[in-house]
Every structure is written in C-alpha cells, then in structure tokens.
C-alpha cells in the first residue's frame, strides 16, 4: 500500500458528538469505507486535551495508521462537541473547510444513558436526581469531573452547536438524529454521510445500535474493570481484542436496564430542555416532537 505524505495526514472531517448518541456505531460504519482513514484509536482527545494538543500536530498525526495516498482522513470524537476550546482549535489547525458531523439524541435519554454508564462503570453512587442537583458543583471541580458528570449540560445542544456555527459555514455541517437516522434508517443515513463527504457510496453492513449499558452483577467488578488501572491493563493483555473484552464483560452484567420513570422525564423536559429543543428544531429544520413527549 502506498504511504501518504506525512504533511497530508490531517482530518478533512470531524464527527464531534454528542456522547451516548451512536458515535461508536458511526465510527464502525465509516471504517467499512476503503477510502476513509480514521485514527487507530476511536477517541484521541487531541484537540480537547491540553497536554496532547500542545505537543503539536506531528504528535497528532501519529494516531493515524499508514493509509493510501488518496485516503480521506477524519475522526470521530464525542468530546469535541462539549468542550469550549475545541472549535477554535479545529478552525486554526484544520481550516474553515473542515466538514463537521453532529449526532443528536433525545436529551433526556442521552442524560440518563450517560448517568447509567457512570453508575454501571463505578463512577457514580448517587441517585439520578441527586446527581443532577450536584452537577454544576461537580463539573466545576476539574476537567475529569466535567467529562464524567455533565449529564444535563452536555444535553443542552444549542450553545454547543452555535460555537461551531459561528466559525464554520452551515453547508459544511451535517446534523443527524440518533433515533430517526442512525437507528431507524442506517443505510440511507450513511448514504447521506458519504455524499456529504464527497465520496462514493457503500453498501455498509448494518449492526445493532446499543447505548444501554447494563449494570454489573457486582459493583466490585465494575470498579475492577473501569477504575483499577492494573486490572484494566492486565485485562487488555489477556484479551487484546476489544470485541472479546466487551463480550466477556457482558457475561458479568445483569439482564435488565433500569428505566427512567415517566415523572422524572416530564420534570427534566420542563425544567431543562423544552426551550433548547425548540431552538434545535429551528437550527436543523426538523420536527422533534418526540423529544418533547412526556
């Protein structure tokens, strides 16, 4: 395979999020296209993480495998939508013609999925309503806490999208809906994505979209898998394949997923999300009545 010139190893497109909205599924679909080249790890954090970013673009280029000379470089990184410093860095380093993909999800469902992920992975011990009440104090502690506990603030999409709209042309931005596009109609959705990226369409292999993280049968198992660094590294050495690691984890998970109560959903819509949803409808010109349903 012909090696690409090092200076050309920079993304022409970015899927910037949101978290818990099928970015892993989109990543797997993009990887099926022979012309697309993505980093060797799904989430580099480069443009968000100061320590990585200030090592420069040559450091970033090392994340990419050796792709063909006509490859289309891109990245799927859900942190890039949420963190304020990212859009300006993308503009500065990748230019105004960078194509941006957003995947948006029902904000209540996104928030609760985020919370359940943290709880099941051993990062969250509070009840959902308590965690929301503590969110503002928690996310102002440090960067790591902001990543972990931003249940509501990540689901308020308008100000996050506007940061990008203020810097990039709207014709270079594609908005997808998790429920209506990626879940219900993945083949047509990926045709839209490939057309947006100006590459030939591809008959992708469809996979089920899973965003419900079932809890482990014991909190100790969750702690060992996600928080104990020695155990995590040992686990990776024993099972290098992430596919097989995930399959083994699922053996130790419960069979049920605790659903959000309808009264809690109603409270979240009325207290946090209704006005934001209405503005998103205007920005992306799509009906989001299902997000408003209590």
RAMO-V743982 format. One line per field, one symbol per residue. burial: + if it has 24 or more other ideal C-beta (glycine too) atoms within 12 Angstrom, else -. A space follows every 10 residues. Layout:
BEGIN
burial->???
END
This chain:
BEGIN
burial->--------++ ++++++++++ ++++++++++ +++-+++++- -++++++++- -++---+--+ +-++--+--- ++++++++++ +++--++-++ ---+---+++ ++++++++++ ++++++++++ ++++---+-- ++-++--++- -----+++++ ++++++++-+ +-+++-++-- -+++++++++ +++--+--++ --++-++-+- ---+----+- ++++++---- ++--++---- ----+----- --------+- --+------+ ---++--++- -+++-++--+ --++---+-- +---
END
